[in-house]
Amino acid sequence: MKAAELFVKALEAEGVKYIFGVPGEENLDLLEALRTSPIELIVTRHEQAAGFMAATLGRLTGEAGVALATLGPGATNLVTAAAYAQLGAMPMLMITGQKPIRQHKQGLFQLVDVVDMMQPLTKYTRQIVSAPTVPARVREAFRRAEEERPGAVHLELPEDIARDDVAEPMLLPTEYARRPAADPKALERAAEAIRAARRPLLMIGAAANRQRTAQMLRAFVDKLGIPFFTTQMGKGVIDEEHPLWLGNAALSDGDFVHRAIDAADCIVNVGHDVVEKPPFFMHKGRRTVIHINFSPAEVDTVYFPQLEVVGDIAGTVQALHDALQAQPHWDFAFFARVREALNRQLASHADDGRFPIHPVRLVAETRRAMPDDGILCLDNGMYKLWFARYYRARQPNTVLLDNALATMGAGLPSAMAARIVHPRRKVLAVCGDGGFMMNAQELETAVRLGLDLVILLLRDDGYGMIRWKQADMGFADFGMSFGNPDFVAFAEAHGARGHRPASPAAFAATLRAALDAGGVHLIDLAIDYADNHRILDEEIKRLSAAL
């Protein structure tokens, strides 16, 4: 068989079900091999979107998603998706084509050193230079992508290598591997620190957003009664309606949760990664911070834990659960006050009748409409802070947001992948008008695939988050505005249904109907961010400081 056929057989052996991408001339042998493969090729309208979809599949399943592109501009269009997966710890394999490496007659046309370009953005990148090495390269790429900490990998398959014959192809079996358990002495020291604390507090980060870890953490909290909060990418690991939930660290300081952090003398950080925007700033000597993760902490000026327990997170949490009992000297009275004040503040504006819609009313109506297992896929913009802080996630991985690369343009492709992975669950993409237009062409892909998907497009005719930061720094409003198309007509031109509700009540009814109707729906909703500064910069800080 050809090396391209062997490559596809190796992908099949890894359990690959989908490849997302935009093929080119240099991929044609691989494409021909895929034609008769059970792997489904999903053709997107831009390579960046293909990468976002592959990364999201990896995020939801733990198995590397696969993105395909050709050489030159096709490969360079994957760069942002590579960084998205690498910083966000999402397993993804990128496959790119290349000119023949033994002999070609096109000079430097479209020639970019893609392997060198991918080096700082991936865990593993290789050019395949020999057909018999295909199985080993593919197996190693998947192993690297999926092992902790997960991330992006890349293989380049040159055109002449792809069509080489392989005499005796041999696929390598996928290995069985378990993550190492934490050191018993480290576990003992962590247990002693938690036991000795007066006000221990639990922080849940992105790496804890795994099913078994979530189960262990729920048992840990229920047994010990230790209050908890989450980072943005840790939302939903434990049901945020839990009576011990103290909020989400959507802001880096000045929120109610930061009063709890200030009062804590021991913070147990489960699955935190400094790649996330800091949920709080550490200060020397103020408290004991325990780092529990698959890998050691990356020490930073804002994060320097005194104790580290490195190993399988679920196993570590279970070991601490078994080793600890609730202590009579633990005092959570202040945390209870924080929770009561937070809940009062979160409820304000939930029924605000103004239009364009108030962000808190937006989040409240979205939460009312979405089922507990519904998946919310957030692009990046001002609304992400409002959703991170006000939307209560009920289950793990039901709020997919990017607080690592925090790139615009990922919301729609991420939602499309979520719908493919979970075809029976409601999926809602939430995008600003800026982020949506960066990959708006994928509306055609969603319609072509027959996905049941709702896109909530929040329109403020500008780059709202940067405008908020600009105002917060005392600068004049400059350079943040743009025009928009008629989004309802845009949706319908692509074969989707377009909606433009003109009141909060109409939005609530439209969202519910669209989620139930099936097909692709786009809701063009005007939003008013006038309260950004008053609530996020002033009111929250004033109310939390009064505790």
C-alpha positions as CSV (number, residue, x, y, z in Angstrom):
1,M,0.0,0.0,0.0
2,K,1.0,3.6,-0.3
3,A,2.3,5.5,2.7
4,A,-0.8,7.7,2.6
5,E,-3.0,4.5,3.0
6,L,-0.8,3.3,5.8
7,F,-1.1,6.7,7.5
8,V,-4.9,6.4,7.4
9,K,-4.7,2.9,8.7
10,A,-2.6,4.2,11.6
11,L,-5.3,6.9,12.3
12,E,-8.0,4.2,12.3
13,A,-6.0,2.2,14.8
14,E,-5.9,5.2,17.1
15,G,-9.7,5.3,17.0
16,V,-10.0,8.5,14.9
17,K,-13.6,9.1,13.8
18,Y,-13.4,12.5,12.3
19,I,-10.8,14.7,10.4
20,F,-11.6,18.4,10.1
21,G,-9.8,20.4,7.5
22,V,-9.3,22.0,4.1
23,P,-7.3,19.7,1.7
24,G,-4.9,20.9,-0.9
25,E,-2.9,19.5,-3.8
26,E,-0.3,18.0,-1.5
27,N,-2.9,16.0,0.4
28,L,-4.5,14.3,-2.5
29,D,-3.0,10.8,-1.9
30,L,-4.1,11.1,1.8
31,L,-7.6,12.2,0.6
32,E,-7.9,9.2,-1.7
33,A,-7.0,6.9,1.2
34,L,-9.7,8.6,3.3
35,R,-12.3,8.1,0.6
36,T,-12.7,4.4,1.5
37,S,-12.0,4.8,5.2
38,P,-14.6,4.8,8.0
39,I,-13.1,8.1,9.2
40,E,-15.4,11.0,8.2
41,L,-13.7,13.9,6.6
42,I,-15.5,17.2,7.6
43,V,-14.5,19.9,5.2
44,T,-14.5,23.4,6.8
45,R,-14.2,26.8,5.1
46,H,-11.0,27.8,7.0
47,E,-8.2,25.8,8.5
48,Q,-8.4,27.8,11.8
49,A,-11.9,26.6,12.3
50,A,-10.9,23.0,11.6
51,G,-8.2,23.3,14.3
52,F,-10.7,24.8,16.8
53,M,-13.1,21.9,16.1
54,A,-10.3,19.2,16.5
55,A,-9.1,20.8,19.7
56,T,-12.6,20.9,21.2
57,L,-13.2,17.3,20.3
58,G,-10.0,16.5,22.2
59,R,-11.1,18.7,25.1
60,L,-14.4,16.8,25.4
61,T,-13.2,13.3,24.8
62,G,-9.5,13.2,26.0
63,E,-8.7,11.7,22.6
64,A,-6.7,13.8,20.1
65,G,-8.9,15.5,17.5
66,V,-7.4,15.7,14.0
67,A,-7.1,18.7,11.7
68,L,-5.9,18.6,8.1
69,A,-4.3,21.3,6.0
70,T,-2.0,21.7,3.0
71,L,1.4,23.4,2.9
72,G,2.1,27.1,3.1
73,P,-1.0,29.2,3.8
74,G,-3.0,26.2,4.8
75,A,-0.5,25.3,7.5
76,T,0.0,28.9,8.7
77,N,-3.8,29.1,9.1
78,L,-3.5,26.4,11.8
79,V,-1.1,28.4,13.9
80,T,-3.8,30.1,16.1
81,A,-5.5,26.7,16.6
82,A,-2.2,25.1,17.6
83,A,-1.7,27.7,20.3
84,Y,-5.4,27.4,21.3
85,A,-4.9,23.6,21.9
86,Q,-1.4,23.9,23.4
87,L,-2.3,26.6,26.0
88,G,-5.7,25.1,26.7
89,A,-4.3,21.5,27.2
90,M,-6.5,20.1,24.5
91,P,-5.1,17.0,22.7
92,M,-5.0,17.6,18.9
93,L,-3.0,16.3,15.9
94,M,-2.4,18.6,12.9
95,I,-1.5,16.9,9.6
96,T,-0.1,19.2,6.9
97,G,1.1,18.4,3.4
98,Q,4.4,19.5,1.8
99,K,6.1,19.6,-1.5
100,P,8.2,16.5,-2.5
101,I,11.3,16.5,-0.4
102,R,13.5,14.5,-2.8
103,Q,12.9,16.5,-5.9
104,H,10.5,19.4,-6.8
105,K,10.4,21.9,-9.6
106,Q,8.5,24.9,-8.1
107,G,11.4,26.7,-6.4
108,L,10.3,28.4,-3.2
109,F,6.7,28.7,-4.2
110,Q,4.5,28.4,-1.0
111,L,7.5,27.0,0.8
112,V,7.4,27.5,4.6
113,D,9.4,25.5,7.1
114,V,6.2,24.3,8.9
115,V,7.9,22.0,11.3
116,D,10.2,24.8,12.5
117,M,7.1,27.1,12.7
118,M,5.2,24.6,14.8
119,Q,8.1,23.9,17.2
120,P,7.2,26.5,19.9
121,L,3.5,25.8,19.6
122,T,3.4,22.0,20.0
123,K,4.6,19.2,22.2
124,Y,5.8,17.2,19.1
125,T,6.4,18.1,15.5
126,R,8.0,16.0,12.8
127,Q,8.3,15.7,9.0
128,I,7.8,12.1,7.8
129,V,10.8,11.3,5.6
130,S,10.3,7.6,5.2
131,A,7.2,5.6,4.5
132,P,8.0,2.7,6.9
133,T,8.2,5.2,9.8
134,V,4.6,6.3,9.5
135,P,3.1,3.9,12.2
136,A,5.8,5.0,14.7
137,R,5.4,8.7,14.0
138,V,1.6,8.5,14.3
139,R,1.6,6.4,17.5
140,E,4.1,8.8,19.1
141,A,2.1,11.9,18.0
142,F,-1.0,10.5,19.7
143,R,0.8,9.5,22.8
144,R,2.3,12.9,23.2
145,A,-0.9,14.7,22.4
146,E,-2.9,12.8,25.0
147,E,-0.5,12.3,27.9
148,E,-0.5,14.9,30.6
149,R,-0.3,17.7,30.1
150,P,-2.3,17.3,26.8
151,G,-1.7,19.6,23.9
152,A,-1.0,20.0,20.2
153,V,1.2,17.9,18.0
154,H,2.0,18.1,14.3
155,L,3.0,15.7,11.5
156,E,4.0,16.8,8.0
157,L,3.5,14.3,5.2
158,P,5.4,15.4,2.0
159,E,3.8,14.6,-1.3
160,D,6.4,12.1,-2.6
161,I,6.5,10.2,0.8
162,A,2.7,10.0,0.8
163,R,2.7,8.0,-2.5
164,D,5.7,5.8,-1.7
165,D,5.0,2.1,-1.5
166,V,5.4,0.2,1.8
167,A,6.2,-3.5,1.4
168,E,5.3,-4.8,4.9
169,P,3.2,-2.3,6.8
170,M,3.0,-2.9,10.5
171,L,0.8,-0.9,12.9
172,L,1.9,-0.3,16.4
173,P,-0.5,-1.2,19.2
174,T,-1.8,1.6,21.4
175,E,-0.2,1.1,24.8
176,Y,-2.1,0.8,28.1
177,A,-0.8,3.4,30.5
178,R,-1.8,4.7,33.9
179,R,-0.8,8.0,35.4
180,P,1.5,7.7,38.3
181,A,0.1,8.0,41.8
182,A,1.3,10.8,44.1
183,D,4.1,10.3,46.6
184,P,2.7,9.1,50.0
185,K,4.9,11.6,51.9
186,A,3.6,14.5,49.8
187,L,0.0,13.3,50.4
188,E,0.7,13.1,54.1
189,R,2.1,16.6,54.3
190,A,-0.9,18.0,52.3
191,A,-3.3,16.2,54.6
192,E,-1.5,17.6,57.7
193,A,-1.7,21.1,56.3
194,I,-5.4,20.9,55.6
195,R,-6.1,19.3,59.0
196,A,-4.2,22.0,60.8
197,A,-5.8,24.9,58.9
198,R,-8.5,27.0,60.5
199,R,-10.2,28.2,57.3
200,P,-9.2,25.8,54.4
201,L,-10.6,26.6,50.9
202,L,-10.7,24.6,47.7
203,M,-10.0,26.0,44.3
204,I,-10.9,23.9,41.2
205,G,-9.0,24.5,37.9
206,A,-9.1,23.4,34.3
207,A,-7.3,20.1,34.8
208,A,-9.9,18.9,37.2
209,N,-12.6,19.1,34.5
210,R,-12.5,15.3,34.0
211,Q,-15.4,12.9,34.9
212,R,-13.6,10.8,37.5
213,T,-11.9,13.8,39.1
214,A,-15.3,15.6,39.3
215,Q,-16.8,12.6,41.1
216,M,-13.9,12.5,43.6
217,L,-14.1,16.2,44.3
218,R,-17.8,16.1,44.9
219,A,-17.3,13.3,47.5
220,F,-14.4,15.3,49.0
221,V,-16.5,18.4,49.5
222,D,-19.6,16.6,50.7
223,K,-17.6,14.7,53.3
224,L,-15.4,17.5,54.6
225,G,-17.7,20.5,54.1
226,I,-14.8,22.6,52.7
227,P,-16.1,25.5,50.6
228,F,-14.9,25.8,47.0
229,F,-14.6,28.2,44.1
230,T,-13.5,27.7,40.5
231,T,-11.3,29.2,37.9
232,Q,-13.1,30.1,34.6
233,M,-12.0,26.8,33.0
234,G,-12.9,24.8,36.1
235,K,-16.6,25.7,35.9
236,G,-19.0,22.9,36.4
237,V,-16.6,20.4,37.9
238,I,-18.9,20.5,41.0
239,D,-22.5,21.7,40.5
240,E,-22.4,25.5,41.1
241,E,-25.8,25.3,42.8
242,H,-24.0,23.4,45.6
243,P,-24.4,25.2,48.9
244,L,-20.6,25.4,49.4
245,W,-19.9,27.1,46.1
246,L,-18.3,30.6,46.6
247,G,-18.3,31.7,43.0
248,N,-16.0,31.9,40.0
249,A,-12.8,33.8,39.8
250,A,-13.8,35.7,36.7
251,L,-12.0,38.8,38.0
252,S,-8.5,38.6,39.3
253,D,-9.2,40.6,42.5
254,G,-11.9,42.7,44.3
255,D,-14.7,40.2,44.0
256,F,-16.6,38.4,46.8
257,V,-14.5,35.2,46.2
258,H,-11.4,37.2,46.9
259,R,-12.6,38.1,50.4
260,A,-12.9,34.4,51.0
261,I,-9.4,33.9,49.6
262,D,-8.0,36.6,51.8
263,A,-9.6,34.9,54.8
264,A,-8.3,31.4,54.0
265,D,-5.1,30.2,55.7
266,C,-4.9,27.1,53.4
267,I,-5.9,27.0,49.7
268,V,-6.0,23.6,48.0
269,N,-5.6,24.2,44.3
270,V,-6.8,21.2,42.3
271,G,-6.0,21.3,38.6
272,H,-4.8,24.9,38.5
273,D,-2.5,25.9,35.6
274,V,-0.8,29.3,35.5
275,V,-1.6,29.4,31.8
276,E,-5.1,30.6,33.0
277,K,-5.4,34.3,33.7
278,P,-4.7,34.4,37.5
279,P,-7.8,33.7,39.6
280,F,-6.0,35.5,42.5
281,F,-2.6,36.9,43.3
282,M,-0.4,35.1,45.8
283,H,1.5,37.1,48.4
284,K,4.5,35.8,50.4
285,G,3.7,34.4,53.8
286,R,0.0,35.0,53.8
287,R,-1.3,31.4,53.5
288,T,-0.3,27.8,52.6
289,V,-1.1,27.0,49.0
290,I,-1.2,23.3,48.1
291,H,-0.8,22.4,44.4
292,I,-2.5,19.2,43.2
293,N,-2.0,18.4,39.6
294,F,-0.7,15.9,37.1
295,S,2.5,17.9,36.8
296,P,4.6,20.2,39.0
297,A,3.6,23.9,39.3
298,E,5.1,26.4,37.0
299,V,6.3,28.9,39.5
300,D,5.3,32.5,38.7
301,T,5.3,35.8,40.6
302,V,1.6,35.3,41.2
303,Y,1.7,31.5,41.9
304,F,4.4,29.8,44.1
305,P,2.8,27.0,46.1
306,Q,4.5,25.8,49.3
307,L,3.3,22.2,48.9
308,E,3.0,20.1,45.7
309,V,1.2,16.8,45.3
310,V,2.0,15.6,41.8
311,G,0.2,12.6,40.3
312,D,-3.1,11.5,39.0
313,I,-5.5,14.1,40.3
314,A,-8.5,11.9,40.9
315,G,-6.3,9.4,42.8
316,T,-4.8,12.3,44.9
317,V,-8.2,13.7,45.8
318,Q,-9.5,10.2,46.7
319,A,-6.4,9.6,49.0
320,L,-7.0,13.0,50.7
321,H,-10.7,12.2,51.1
322,D,-9.8,8.9,52.8
323,A,-7.1,10.4,55.0
324,L,-9.1,13.4,56.3
325,Q,-12.1,14.0,58.6
326,A,-13.9,17.3,59.2
327,Q,-12.1,19.1,62.0
328,P,-13.9,20.8,64.9
329,H,-11.7,23.9,64.8
330,W,-12.5,24.6,61.1
331,D,-14.4,27.9,60.9
332,F,-16.4,28.6,57.8
333,A,-18.6,31.3,59.2
334,F,-17.0,34.1,57.2
335,F,-17.3,32.0,54.0
336,A,-21.0,31.6,54.6
337,R,-21.3,35.4,54.8
338,V,-19.4,35.7,51.5
339,R,-21.8,33.2,49.9
340,E,-24.9,35.0,51.0
341,A,-23.7,38.3,49.8
342,L,-22.5,36.8,46.5
343,N,-25.9,35.2,45.9
344,R,-27.7,38.5,46.6
345,Q,-25.4,40.4,44.2
346,L,-25.7,37.7,41.5
347,A,-29.5,38.0,41.6
348,S,-29.5,41.7,41.0
349,H,-30.6,42.7,37.4
350,A,-31.6,39.1,36.6
351,D,-35.0,40.4,35.6
352,D,-33.9,43.8,34.3
353,G,-36.3,44.9,31.6
354,R,-34.1,47.2,29.6
355,F,-33.3,46.7,25.9
356,P,-30.8,46.4,24.4
357,I,-30.5,43.6,26.9
358,H,-28.5,43.9,30.2
359,P,-25.7,41.3,30.5
360,V,-27.1,39.9,33.8
361,R,-30.6,39.4,32.2
362,L,-28.9,37.8,29.2
363,V,-27.1,35.2,31.4
364,A,-30.2,34.6,33.5
365,E,-32.4,33.9,30.5
366,T,-29.8,31.7,29.0
367,R,-29.5,29.7,32.2
368,R,-33.2,29.3,32.4
369,A,-33.4,28.0,28.8
370,M,-30.4,25.6,28.9
371,P,-30.9,22.1,30.3
372,D,-28.4,21.0,33.0
373,D,-26.4,19.0,30.5
374,G,-26.6,21.6,27.7
375,I,-23.2,22.8,26.5
376,L,-22.5,26.5,26.3
377,C,-19.5,27.4,24.0
378,L,-18.2,30.9,24.5
379,D,-16.2,32.9,22.1
380,N,-14.0,35.6,23.6
381,G,-15.4,39.0,24.4
382,M,-16.9,41.1,27.1
383,Y,-19.8,38.7,27.7
384,K,-17.3,35.9,28.7
385,L,-16.7,37.7,32.0
386,W,-20.5,38.0,32.6
387,F,-21.1,34.3,31.8
388,A,-18.1,33.1,33.8
389,R,-19.3,35.0,36.9
390,Y,-23.1,34.7,36.7
391,Y,-23.9,31.5,34.8
392,R,-24.1,28.5,37.2
393,A,-22.7,25.4,35.5
394,R,-24.4,22.2,36.7
395,Q,-22.1,19.6,35.1
396,P,-18.4,19.2,34.0
397,N,-17.5,20.6,30.6
398,T,-20.9,22.3,30.0
399,V,-19.3,25.7,29.8
400,L,-16.5,25.7,27.2
401,L,-14.6,28.9,27.3
402,D,-11.0,29.7,26.6
403,N,-9.1,31.4,29.4
404,A,-5.7,30.3,28.2
405,L,-5.1,31.7,24.7
406,A,-8.4,33.5,24.9
407,T,-8.7,33.8,21.2
408,M,-11.6,35.3,19.3
409,G,-13.2,33.3,16.5
410,A,-13.4,29.9,18.4
411,G,-17.0,30.0,19.6
412,L,-18.8,28.8,16.6
413,P,-16.3,26.0,15.6
414,S,-16.1,24.9,19.2
415,A,-19.9,24.6,19.4
416,M,-20.0,22.6,16.1
417,A,-17.5,20.1,17.5
418,A,-19.5,19.8,20.7
419,R,-22.6,19.0,18.8
420,I,-20.8,16.3,16.8
421,V,-19.4,14.8,20.0
422,H,-22.7,15.0,21.9
423,P,-25.5,14.8,19.2
424,R,-28.3,14.4,21.8
425,R,-27.4,17.5,23.9
426,K,-28.4,21.1,23.4
427,V,-25.5,23.2,22.3
428,L,-25.4,27.0,22.3
429,A,-22.6,29.1,20.8
430,V,-22.3,32.6,22.3
431,C,-20.4,35.0,20.2
432,G,-19.8,38.7,20.0
433,D,-20.2,40.4,16.6
434,G,-16.4,40.8,16.5
435,G,-15.6,37.2,17.2
436,F,-18.4,35.7,15.1
437,M,-17.2,37.5,12.0
438,M,-13.7,36.0,12.3
439,N,-15.1,32.6,11.4
440,A,-18.6,33.4,10.2
441,Q,-18.0,31.3,7.1
442,E,-18.4,28.2,9.2
443,L,-22.2,28.8,9.2
444,E,-22.2,27.1,5.9
445,T,-20.4,24.1,7.3
446,A,-22.9,23.8,10.2
447,V,-25.8,23.9,7.8
448,R,-24.2,21.5,5.4
449,L,-23.6,19.0,8.2
450,G,-27.2,19.3,9.3
451,L,-26.3,20.2,12.9
452,D,-28.9,21.2,15.5
453,L,-27.2,24.3,16.8
454,V,-28.1,27.7,18.1
455,I,-25.8,30.7,17.7
456,L,-26.4,33.6,20.1
457,L,-24.8,36.6,18.5
458,L,-24.4,39.6,20.9
459,R,-24.2,42.8,18.9
460,D,-22.8,46.0,20.3
461,D,-21.1,47.1,17.0
462,G,-17.6,47.2,18.5
463,Y,-14.9,45.5,20.5
464,G,-16.7,45.7,23.8
465,M,-14.1,44.2,26.1
466,I,-11.2,46.4,24.9
467,R,-13.6,49.4,25.0
468,W,-14.2,48.6,28.7
469,K,-10.5,48.3,29.4
470,Q,-9.9,51.5,27.5
471,A,-12.5,53.4,29.6
472,D,-11.1,51.8,32.8
473,M,-7.7,53.2,32.0
474,G,-9.1,56.7,31.5
475,F,-8.6,56.8,27.7
476,A,-11.1,58.3,25.3
477,D,-13.3,55.9,23.3
478,F,-11.3,55.4,20.1
479,G,-10.7,52.7,17.5
480,M,-13.3,50.2,18.8
481,S,-16.3,50.6,16.5
482,F,-17.2,48.8,13.3
483,G,-20.2,48.1,11.1
484,N,-22.1,44.9,10.8
485,P,-24.1,43.1,8.1
486,D,-27.8,42.2,8.5
487,F,-27.2,39.1,10.5
488,V,-30.7,37.7,10.0
489,A,-30.3,38.0,6.2
490,F,-26.7,36.6,6.6
491,A,-28.0,33.5,8.4
492,E,-30.8,32.9,5.9
493,A,-28.4,33.3,2.9
494,H,-26.5,30.3,4.4
495,G,-29.6,28.2,4.8
496,A,-30.0,28.9,8.6
497,R,-32.8,30.5,10.4
498,G,-32.3,34.1,11.6
499,H,-34.0,35.9,14.5
500,R,-33.9,39.4,15.9
501,P,-35.8,39.7,19.2
502,A,-36.5,43.2,20.4
503,S,-37.0,42.7,24.1
504,P,-35.7,40.5,26.9
505,A,-39.0,38.5,27.0
506,A,-38.9,38.0,23.3
507,F,-35.3,36.8,23.5
508,A,-36.2,34.2,26.2
509,A,-39.0,32.9,24.0
510,T,-36.9,32.9,20.9
511,L,-34.0,31.0,22.6
512,R,-36.2,28.3,23.9
513,A,-38.0,27.8,20.6
514,A,-34.7,27.7,18.7
515,L,-33.2,25.2,21.1
516,D,-36.2,22.9,20.5
517,A,-36.7,23.4,16.8
518,G,-33.7,21.7,15.3
519,G,-31.5,23.0,12.5
520,V,-29.1,26.0,12.7
521,H,-30.5,29.1,14.2
522,L,-28.8,32.5,14.6
523,I,-30.2,35.0,17.2
524,D,-29.1,38.6,16.6
525,L,-29.4,40.2,20.0
526,A,-28.5,43.8,20.8
527,I,-26.6,44.1,24.2
528,D,-25.9,47.1,26.3
529,Y,-22.5,47.1,28.1
530,A,-23.0,50.4,29.8
531,D,-22.9,48.8,33.2
532,N,-19.5,47.2,32.7
533,H,-17.6,49.7,34.7
534,R,-20.3,50.4,37.3
535,I,-20.8,46.8,38.3
536,L,-17.5,45.1,37.6
537,D,-15.2,47.9,38.7
538,E,-17.2,49.6,41.3
539,E,-20.3,47.9,42.7
540,I,-18.7,44.4,43.2
541,K,-15.6,45.9,44.9
542,R,-17.7,48.1,47.1
543,L,-20.1,45.4,48.3
544,S,-17.4,42.8,48.8
545,A,-15.2,45.2,50.7
546,A,-18.1,45.9,53.1
547,L,-18.1,42.2,54.3
